[in-house]
Structure formats: C-alpha cells, structure tokens
Amino acid sequence: MKISGLSISLLVALSVSLFPSQAQKNLSLEDAIQQGLQNHYSIQVAKKREKQALNDNTLGNAGFLPTITGNFNKNYTISGLDQEFFGGLRAPLVQSGVNSNSSNTGVAMIWTLYDGKGMFVLRDRFKELQNLGAKQTEATIENLIALISASYYDIIRQDLRVNNFRKGLEISNDRLKLAKDRFEVGQGSKVDFYSAQVDYNEDKALLLAQEQSFLSTKINFNTLLVREHMLDFDVVSSIELLPKLKLEELKNQALQQNPNLISALLNKKVADLDIKNLQSQQQPVIDLVAGYNYNTVNNGAGFGVSKGSSDVMNYGLRASINIFDGSNQKRRIQNAKINAEIADLQVADLKNNLVSNIEKAYVNYENALNLINLETENYGIAKQNIDIAFDRFKVGIATSYELREVQRNAVAAETRLIEAKFAAKTAEIELIRLSGNLL
C-alpha cells in the first residue's frame, strides 16, 4: 500500500518557502534586544514623554524669570465736525472727512520677587517629574526586554519540540520500513504494517502542526522587533539557566530598585509638592513691575494738539494676596492632601503586590527546577527503552504496540523536559524583571 503525506525533506522545503526573500542568519538574544529597543514604538513614545518632562524643567516654567510683553497700537479715524464757539472767538468750524491717527508702543515687565516660595516648590516638582519620566522609560525598557527574552526562548522551545517530533517520526519511519519488509517476505502481519503506517502518519501530522507553530512564533517575534515579518533567522538550540537565584536577595533588590515602585515613590513626592505649592498661594505675592510707552498723535481736526509725541517710563512694586475666594483654596489644599494619602497607599499596595509576585514567581521557578531534574532522569531512561524496545522488535520479541508505547513515552518525556526548562527560564526572567535587574 502506498504511503501518503509529506516526507521530512518536504517539511524542510515548506519551512524555507515561507521565507523566500530573506537570507537566514543567526540571531542572538542580545541582538534581538538591541533591535527591539531601537525599533519598538513603546520605547519611542516613552522617550518622547521623557523629553517633554525635560523641556518642562526650566527656571522660566517654575516662575523664576520675568515676563516681558510688548505691544503696538495704531488707530485711524475719519471724523465730521460742525462746531460753534462761545463769544464768537472764531468762526464756526464745519468739516467732513477729517483724518486723524494715533499710535502707542510699549514694553511691560512683571518679575515675581516673592510668592511664598511657590517658585522653589515648582522647580522641585518639575525636577521630580523629570525623574519620573526617566524611571517610566526605564520600566518600559525592562518590560520590553523581558517580553523579547521570553519570546526568544519560546522560539527555542518550539524549535526543540520540532526536533523532538522529527526524531519520533524517524523512529516511526524505521518501524514502518521494518514492518513493510516483514510483511512482504511473509514474516509479519498486515495488521502490524497498517498500524505502523497509521502511527507514521499520525507522527507526521504532529510534526506538521509543530512546524506551523514554530513558524508562527517566529513571525510574531519579528513583529515584536518591528522588522520584516517574514525575515527568517536561526536561534541557539538550547535553554541555559543562570546560577540559582536567591529569594531574599530578589525581594531586597526589588524594594530598592524596581522601576514601578520607584515611580510610585516619585508620584508621592510630586503629590507632597502639590500641597506645598497650593499652600504657597495663600501667601502674598510681590512683583516688580516696569514699563515704557511711546505715544504719537496726528490730529487733522484743526483744534487742540495738531501733532505730538510723548514717552513714559514707569516702575514700582505690586503686592497682592488672596483674602477670600469662597474657601476654594482651602478645598484644593484638602484635596491635594487626600491625593498624597492615596499616593502613599498606592506605594504600600505596590510593595505588597511586588513581594507577592516575586514569591509566586519563585515558587514556579523552584518547581520548574525540580521538574528539570526529574524529567532529565525520565528522558534518559526513555531513550534507553527506545533502543532496547527497537532491538527487541527487530528480532520479534517485542510487539508493535509495545514499541509504539515506548516511543510515545520517549517523545512525551523530552517534551516535558523542554517545557520544564522553558518554565524555569520564563520564571527566571520574571524574577529578574521584578527585582529591577534587567538593565
């Protein structure tokens, strides 16, 4: 009976055909991270927001510098006149279409000398907002690095699973050839031959599905790096773990350098400064004011000043204080204090969740490490069983069913080992991210 389906060589050709336009090359995790940090839109957005915070952190924005405004006015009038004068001192004046014009040019300056130290509070506030923007960028970078790293190791996991299923298919192929030869020479049954063929086709379908999953994962990874979706690449074929992490060290580091926690602390500082800024507005404001004005007039009416100009310079101090505004300022201060209390609670909540997440991730990490040891032993035994069972099958001692079960156990054991290594690696990445050590 003819065997249907794609051969292993055809599977390889299928994977290559999905990426026809790009040469395949090795891609290290470090290179992937660099490309992601350069290209990903979230990093670009975070850096632009950080730049906005930097632009806001100036002495002028805090109110330390004077404001100077200039103005220029030019007015034209067309008048009609019908005037009689007392005592007949002059003849009546009757005119129409009388053109007159005047201009005013001036410069005014206001420089706040004292505002209850509000300008100093604003200066500190803008500085903390700049620090907050930098820390939020750092958090975005760390999150992206963690995502790229986990996705990279997912590709390795998918690749290892492909190799595992391919080895299983090779065993099925050898078994099928042996069953076919036995059947053709009359030493084996047709049932064994058909069973071997069905198992081979089943393993081939599993390999096809895994190949598809592997290629889809690579396309998603290219999308994450914001590069050509169909760009092909190779990755390393193993998942290596760091020396075992220590729980207490991770928790201490997280409470000191986790970027999200530091951002929450900076938000608390900003909330405290908002209170001080509103309280400073209850104090008197003293401004230095100065100005210069130049005026001209050109009167076509025939009486009064015909032409003239004048210039005036003025300077002085101006003081103002909010005496009563419907208790709105008091209300704003009370709300600012509530916001500060909320920020304090958010810091405490974040610390609590941070420690909890580290402890949960560490449990997953330790469980995965234990599973690696167990599944490594199981896989070693399963590989030995494959060799023994296949030799027994060749000489007719083991049945086709027994060989198939041993084969399934071997594939399943290696699959569990791959999954345990991947789980340990993703937990490791998450622990490093939570502790603030990715950068």
C-alpha positions as CSV (number, residue, x, y, z in Angstrom):
1,M,0.0,0.0,0.0
2,K,1.3,3.5,-0.9
3,I,2.2,5.8,1.9
4,S,0.5,9.2,1.7
5,G,1.7,12.6,3.1
6,L,4.8,14.8,3.0
7,S,8.2,13.5,3.6
8,I,10.6,15.1,6.2
9,S,12.6,16.7,3.3
10,L,9.4,18.2,2.0
11,L,8.6,19.7,5.5
12,V,12.0,21.4,5.5
13,A,11.3,22.8,2.0
14,L,7.9,24.0,3.3
15,S,9.5,26.0,6.1
16,V,12.1,27.6,3.7
17,S,9.4,28.5,1.2
18,L,7.5,30.6,3.8
19,F,10.6,32.9,3.9
20,P,11.6,33.2,0.3
21,S,13.0,36.7,0.1
22,Q,15.4,36.8,3.1
23,A,18.7,35.0,3.8
24,Q,18.7,33.0,7.0
25,K,21.1,34.1,9.7
26,N,21.8,33.6,13.4
27,L,20.1,35.9,15.8
28,S,21.4,36.2,19.4
29,L,19.2,37.3,22.2
30,E,21.4,40.4,22.7
31,D,21.0,41.4,19.0
32,A,17.2,40.9,19.3
33,I,17.0,43.1,22.4
34,Q,19.0,45.8,20.7
35,Q,16.8,45.8,17.6
36,G,13.7,45.8,19.8
37,L,14.9,48.8,21.9
38,Q,15.7,50.7,18.7
39,N,12.5,49.9,16.8
40,H,9.7,49.3,19.2
41,Y,7.0,52.0,19.3
42,S,6.5,51.9,23.1
43,I,10.2,52.9,23.7
44,Q,9.9,55.7,21.2
45,V,6.7,57.0,22.9
46,A,8.3,56.7,26.4
47,K,11.4,58.6,25.3
48,K,9.3,61.4,23.8
49,R,7.4,61.8,27.1
50,E,10.7,61.8,28.9
51,K,11.8,64.6,26.6
52,Q,8.6,66.6,27.4
53,A,9.4,66.3,31.1
54,L,12.9,67.6,30.5
55,N,11.6,70.5,28.5
56,D,9.2,71.5,31.3
57,N,12.0,71.5,33.9
58,T,13.2,75.1,33.4
59,L,13.5,78.2,35.7
60,G,11.1,80.1,33.5
61,N,8.4,77.4,33.8
62,A,8.9,77.5,37.6
63,G,8.4,81.3,37.7
64,F,11.9,82.5,38.5
65,L,12.3,84.6,35.4
66,P,10.4,87.8,34.5
67,T,7.8,88.0,31.8
68,I,8.2,90.8,29.3
69,T,5.5,91.7,26.8
70,G,5.5,94.3,24.0
71,N,2.5,96.0,22.4
72,F,1.9,98.3,19.5
73,N,-1.4,100.0,18.5
74,K,-2.1,102.3,15.5
75,N,-5.5,103.9,15.2
76,Y,-7.0,105.8,12.3
77,T,-10.2,107.9,12.5
78,I,-12.3,109.8,9.9
79,S,-14.5,112.5,11.5
80,G,-17.1,115.0,10.6
81,L,-17.2,118.3,12.5
82,D,-19.8,121.0,13.0
83,Q,-18.8,123.3,15.8
84,E,-19.7,126.8,17.1
85,F,-17.5,128.6,19.6
86,F,-18.5,130.8,22.6
87,G,-18.2,134.6,22.3
88,G,-17.6,134.3,18.6
89,L,-13.9,134.0,19.2
90,R,-13.6,132.1,16.0
91,A,-15.8,131.3,13.1
92,P,-17.9,128.1,13.1
93,L,-16.0,125.0,12.1
94,V,-17.7,122.7,9.6
95,Q,-15.6,119.9,8.1
96,S,-16.1,116.4,6.8
97,G,-13.6,113.6,6.1
98,V,-11.2,114.8,8.8
99,N,-8.3,112.2,9.1
100,S,-6.6,111.7,12.4
101,N,-4.3,108.9,13.7
102,S,-2.5,107.9,16.9
103,S,-0.1,105.2,17.9
104,N,1.0,103.6,21.1
105,T,4.2,101.5,21.5
106,G,5.1,100.0,24.9
107,V,7.0,97.3,26.8
108,A,5.9,95.9,30.1
109,M,7.7,93.7,32.6
110,I,6.5,91.7,35.6
111,W,9.0,89.9,37.8
112,T,7.8,88.0,40.8
113,L,10.1,88.5,43.7
114,Y,8.2,86.6,46.3
115,D,5.3,84.2,46.1
116,G,5.5,82.2,49.3
117,K,8.4,80.1,47.9
118,G,6.0,78.7,45.3
119,M,8.6,79.0,42.5
120,F,11.0,76.9,44.5
121,V,8.3,74.3,45.0
122,L,7.5,74.2,41.3
123,R,11.2,73.9,40.5
124,D,11.4,70.8,42.7
125,R,8.2,69.5,41.3
126,F,9.4,69.7,37.7
127,K,12.7,68.0,38.7
128,E,10.7,65.1,40.2
129,L,8.5,64.9,37.1
130,Q,11.7,64.6,35.0
131,N,13.0,61.8,37.2
132,L,9.6,60.2,37.0
133,G,9.7,60.3,33.2
134,A,13.1,58.7,33.2
135,K,12.0,56.0,35.5
136,Q,8.9,55.3,33.5
137,T,11.1,54.9,30.4
138,E,13.3,52.5,32.3
139,A,10.2,50.5,33.3
140,T,9.1,50.4,29.7
141,I,12.5,49.2,28.6
142,E,12.7,46.5,31.2
143,N,9.2,45.2,30.3
144,L,10.2,45.1,26.6
145,I,13.4,43.3,27.4
146,A,11.5,40.7,29.5
147,L,9.0,40.2,26.7
148,I,11.7,39.9,24.0
149,S,13.6,37.4,26.2
150,A,10.6,35.3,26.9
151,S,9.6,35.3,23.3
152,Y,13.1,34.4,22.2
153,Y,13.2,31.4,24.5
154,D,9.7,30.4,23.2
155,I,11.2,30.2,19.7
156,I,13.9,27.9,21.1
157,R,11.2,25.8,22.9
158,Q,9.2,25.5,19.6
159,D,12.4,24.5,17.7
160,L,13.3,21.9,20.3
161,R,9.8,20.5,20.0
162,V,10.2,20.3,16.2
163,N,13.4,18.3,16.6
164,N,11.7,16.1,19.2
165,F,8.8,15.3,16.9
166,R,11.2,14.8,14.0
167,K,13.1,12.2,16.0
168,G,9.8,10.5,16.8
169,L,8.9,10.5,13.1
170,E,12.3,8.9,12.2
171,I,11.6,6.1,14.6
172,S,8.2,5.6,13.1
173,N,9.7,5.6,9.7
174,D,12.2,2.9,10.6
175,R,9.5,0.9,12.2
176,L,7.3,1.3,9.1
177,K,10.1,0.1,6.8
178,L,10.8,-2.9,9.0
179,A,7.1,-3.8,9.2
180,K,6.8,-3.4,5.4
181,D,9.8,-5.7,4.7
182,R,8.4,-8.3,7.1
183,F,5.0,-8.2,5.5
184,E,6.4,-8.5,2.0
185,V,8.6,-11.6,2.9
186,G,5.7,-13.2,4.8
187,Q,7.2,-12.8,8.3
188,G,4.9,-10.1,9.6
189,S,1.2,-9.4,9.6
190,K,-0.6,-6.9,7.5
191,V,-2.1,-5.5,10.7
192,D,1.4,-4.6,12.0
193,F,2.2,-3.0,8.7
194,Y,-1.0,-0.9,8.6
195,S,-0.6,0.0,12.3
196,A,2.9,1.2,11.6
197,Q,1.7,3.2,8.7
198,V,-1.1,4.9,10.7
199,D,1.3,5.7,13.5
200,Y,3.8,7.2,11.0
201,N,1.1,9.4,9.5
202,E,0.0,10.5,13.0
203,D,3.5,11.5,13.9
204,K,3.9,13.3,10.6
205,A,0.7,15.3,11.3
206,L,2.1,16.2,14.8
207,L,5.3,17.4,13.2
208,L,3.5,19.5,10.6
209,A,1.4,21.2,13.3
210,Q,4.6,21.9,15.4
211,E,6.3,23.2,12.3
212,Q,3.4,25.6,11.8
213,S,3.5,26.7,15.4
214,F,7.3,27.3,15.2
215,L,7.0,29.5,12.1
216,S,4.1,31.4,13.6
217,T,6.1,32.1,16.7
218,K,9.0,33.5,14.5
219,I,6.6,35.8,12.6
220,N,5.2,37.1,15.9
221,F,8.8,37.7,17.1
222,N,9.6,39.7,14.0
223,T,6.5,41.7,14.6
224,L,7.7,42.4,18.2
225,L,11.1,43.6,16.9
226,V,9.3,45.8,14.3
227,R,11.1,44.4,11.4
228,E,10.1,42.4,8.2
229,H,7.6,39.9,9.3
230,M,8.8,37.1,7.0
231,L,12.5,37.6,7.8
232,D,14.0,34.2,8.6
233,F,16.6,33.6,11.3
234,D,18.2,30.9,13.4
235,V,18.4,30.8,17.2
236,V,20.5,28.8,19.6
237,S,19.2,25.3,20.2
238,S,19.3,25.1,24.0
239,I,17.9,26.8,27.0
240,E,20.6,27.7,29.6
241,L,19.7,28.8,33.1
242,L,21.6,31.2,35.3
243,P,23.0,30.1,38.7
244,K,20.1,29.6,41.1
245,L,18.6,32.8,42.2
246,K,18.0,33.6,45.9
247,L,14.6,34.7,47.1
248,E,15.6,37.1,49.8
249,E,18.1,38.9,47.6
250,L,15.5,39.3,44.9
251,K,13.0,40.8,47.4
252,N,15.5,43.3,48.8
253,Q,16.6,44.3,45.4
254,A,13.0,44.8,44.2
255,L,12.2,47.1,47.1
256,Q,15.2,49.2,46.3
257,Q,15.3,49.4,42.5
258,N,12.0,48.1,40.9
259,P,11.2,50.9,38.5
260,N,7.5,50.7,39.0
261,L,7.9,51.1,42.8
262,I,10.3,54.0,42.3
263,S,7.8,55.6,40.0
264,A,5.2,55.3,42.7
265,L,7.5,56.9,45.3
266,L,8.2,59.8,42.9
267,N,4.5,60.2,42.4
268,K,4.2,60.5,46.2
269,K,6.9,63.2,46.2
270,V,5.0,65.1,43.5
271,A,1.8,64.9,45.5
272,D,3.6,66.3,48.5
273,L,5.0,69.2,46.4
274,D,1.5,69.9,45.1
275,I,0.4,70.5,48.7
276,K,3.2,72.9,49.3
277,N,2.5,74.7,46.0
278,L,-1.1,75.3,46.9
279,Q,-0.2,76.4,50.5
280,S,2.3,79.0,49.0
281,Q,-0.6,80.5,47.1
282,Q,-2.0,81.7,50.5
283,Q,1.0,83.9,50.9
284,P,1.3,87.4,49.5
285,V,2.8,87.9,46.0
286,I,5.2,90.7,45.4
287,D,6.0,91.7,41.9
288,L,8.5,94.1,40.4
289,V,6.7,95.9,37.6
290,A,8.2,98.3,35.0
291,G,7.2,99.6,31.6
292,Y,7.9,102.0,28.8
293,N,5.4,103.6,26.4
294,Y,5.8,105.9,23.4
295,N,2.7,107.7,22.1
296,T,2.1,109.8,19.0
297,V,-0.8,111.8,17.7
298,N,-1.6,113.4,14.4
299,N,-4.9,115.5,14.6
300,G,-6.4,116.8,11.5
301,A,-9.4,118.4,13.2
302,G,-7.8,121.9,13.3
303,F,-8.1,122.4,17.1
304,G,-6.2,121.2,20.1
305,V,-2.8,119.5,19.5
306,S,-2.1,119.1,15.9
307,K,0.9,116.8,16.2
308,G,2.7,115.4,19.2
309,S,4.5,112.6,20.9
310,S,5.3,111.5,24.4
311,D,7.2,108.8,26.1
312,V,6.6,107.4,29.6
313,M,8.6,105.1,31.8
314,N,7.2,103.6,35.0
315,Y,8.4,101.1,37.6
316,G,7.3,100.0,41.0
317,L,6.3,97.2,43.3
318,R,3.0,95.4,43.3
319,A,1.7,93.3,46.2
320,S,-1.4,91.1,46.2
321,I,-2.9,88.5,48.5
322,N,-5.9,86.2,48.2
323,I,-8.2,87.3,51.1
324,F,-11.2,85.2,50.4
325,D,-12.2,83.1,47.3
326,G,-15.2,81.2,48.6
327,S,-12.8,78.8,50.5
328,N,-11.8,77.3,47.2
329,Q,-8.1,77.4,48.0
330,K,-8.7,75.6,51.3
331,R,-10.7,73.0,49.4
332,R,-7.9,72.5,46.9
333,I,-5.4,72.0,49.7
334,Q,-7.5,69.4,51.3
335,N,-7.9,67.5,48.1
336,A,-4.2,67.7,47.5
337,K,-3.6,66.2,50.9
338,I,-6.0,63.4,50.1
339,N,-4.1,62.8,46.8
340,A,-0.9,62.5,48.8
341,E,-2.6,59.9,51.1
342,I,-3.7,58.0,48.1
343,A,-0.2,58.0,46.6
344,D,1.1,56.7,50.0
345,L,-1.4,53.9,49.9
346,Q,-0.5,53.1,46.3
347,V,3.1,52.7,47.3
348,A,2.2,50.3,50.1
349,D,-0.1,48.4,47.8
350,L,2.6,48.1,45.2
351,K,5.2,46.9,47.7
352,N,2.8,44.3,48.9
353,N,2.0,43.1,45.4
354,L,5.6,43.2,44.3
355,V,6.7,40.9,47.1
356,S,3.8,38.6,46.5
357,N,4.6,38.4,42.8
358,I,8.2,37.6,43.5
359,E,7.3,34.8,45.9
360,K,4.8,33.3,43.4
361,A,7.3,33.5,40.6
362,Y,9.9,31.9,42.8
363,V,7.6,29.0,43.6
364,N,7.2,28.4,39.9
365,Y,10.9,28.8,39.4
366,E,11.8,26.2,42.1
367,N,9.1,23.8,40.8
368,A,10.4,24.1,37.3
369,L,14.0,23.4,38.5
370,N,12.7,20.2,40.3
371,L,10.9,19.1,37.2
372,I,14.0,19.6,35.1
373,N,15.9,17.2,37.4
374,L,13.0,14.7,37.3
375,E,12.4,14.9,33.6
376,T,16.1,14.7,32.8
377,E,16.2,11.3,34.5
378,N,13.0,10.2,32.9
379,Y,14.2,11.2,29.4
380,G,17.5,9.3,29.9
381,I,15.5,6.1,30.8
382,A,13.1,6.6,28.0
383,K,15.9,6.9,25.4
384,Q,17.4,3.6,26.7
385,N,14.0,2.0,26.5
386,I,13.7,3.1,22.8
387,D,17.0,1.3,21.9
388,I,16.0,-1.8,23.9
389,A,12.5,-2.0,22.5
390,F,13.6,-1.4,18.9
391,D,16.2,-4.2,19.2
392,R,13.5,-6.5,20.7
393,F,11.1,-5.5,17.9
394,K,13.7,-6.4,15.2
395,V,14.1,-9.9,16.5
396,G,10.3,-10.3,17.0
397,I,10.3,-10.4,20.8
398,A,8.5,-7.0,21.3
399,T,5.2,-6.3,19.7
400,S,4.4,-3.3,17.5
401,Y,2.2,-1.9,20.3
402,E,5.0,-2.2,22.9
403,L,7.4,-0.3,20.6
404,R,4.8,2.4,20.0
405,E,4.2,2.9,23.7
406,V,7.9,3.2,24.4
407,Q,8.2,5.7,21.5
408,R,5.4,7.8,22.8
409,N,6.9,7.8,26.3
410,A,10.2,9.0,24.9
411,V,8.6,11.8,22.9
412,A,6.5,12.8,25.9
413,A,9.4,12.7,28.3
414,E,11.5,15.0,26.1
415,T,8.5,17.3,25.6
416,R,8.1,17.6,29.4
417,L,11.8,18.3,29.8
418,I,11.6,21.1,27.2
419,E,8.5,22.6,28.9
420,A,10.2,22.4,32.3
421,K,13.3,24.3,31.0
422,F,11.1,26.9,29.3
423,A,9.0,27.4,32.5
424,A,12.2,27.8,34.6
425,K,13.6,30.3,32.1
426,T,10.5,32.4,31.9
427,A,10.2,32.4,35.7
428,E,13.9,33.4,35.9
429,I,13.3,36.3,33.5
430,E,10.2,37.4,35.5
431,L,12.2,37.3,38.8
432,I,15.0,39.4,37.3
433,R,12.4,41.9,35.9
434,L,10.6,42.3,39.2
435,S,13.9,42.8,41.1
436,G,14.8,45.6,38.7
437,N,18.0,43.9,37.5
438,L,17.3,43.5,33.7
439,L,19.2,46.7,32.9
